[in-house]
């Protein structure tokens, strides 16, 4: 859960940074160019941010599977006894 939330946070930060860079590049032009750049920046940021969040979610899932395997292995049962 903690790793997944970190993924969402990192993805959101990445989205904000990409949208801000796109907006700053088109700020001088203004108008529809600025709007189009912000929308394109948000779309790109959401895509890349979503991939980052998904990567963190997969990492959390793999860690959970490793914990379950270690917890159910016969050697772990013998060590606990």
Steps between C-alpha positions, in 0.01 A plus 500: 500500500781739589684425176183553296435838662859601431444404136195724481691785661799468266268469199306812605819701548624388159166602343516845659858556388430401138186718483687795655787471251254485210313804635816703556622429148175631349431780751635773274272399213190490722146422389422170338867409468533514878183296548610239247843473660353455848257234379775317311730529803232361729430213262869412474548541874203280583625229266852500637381555858261208462783278382708603801209427736442163332867416539483574873180290527672204329795541736266487799327193360833320447609585857172364636539177300854456634376547856227239446744251347749544783223477760360173354824324420583182694837638607329803659265267689797298631684816602197623692465168687 
